[in-house]
């Protein structure tokens, strides 16, 4: 089993399990650290949704840095098991929920429960056409609060079509990876 470390917060330096093989592309330490440096205090006390959660490292990082609650959406059974083991080992299972489903089914399920999030993080497989449908869904979704932030981790070469009600207010590039930060106007 592979491992990675938490880069900040109360679990800084702690190792968490990661998935072996090439089916999952864990968010690198540098990108995670930069993401949370940009989000800053907005993470503290937030409700955080980690879609395409993979190893769960971003959601776990959010909890380490003060998020109140994290929901992980992940389709893979082994990945869900790794996330569950990690949150149990860190003693944060009471602040997390894992939904084993594809991204759209998971987000629709949450929307039916009238759950809304302060921060939504999307990390779909690179260059496979998932980013635009995710943003389009969130464009009219009840999952966003009035001041919610949507962060997309995607291939730096992937073009993103921004939906009409959303605004991309910041982008940062790290090698082949880009973080794009959005908010929905008029909510």
Order of alpha helices (4+ residues) and beta strands (2+ residues): beta-beta-alpha-beta-alpha-beta-alpha-beta-alpha-beta-alpha-beta-beta-beta
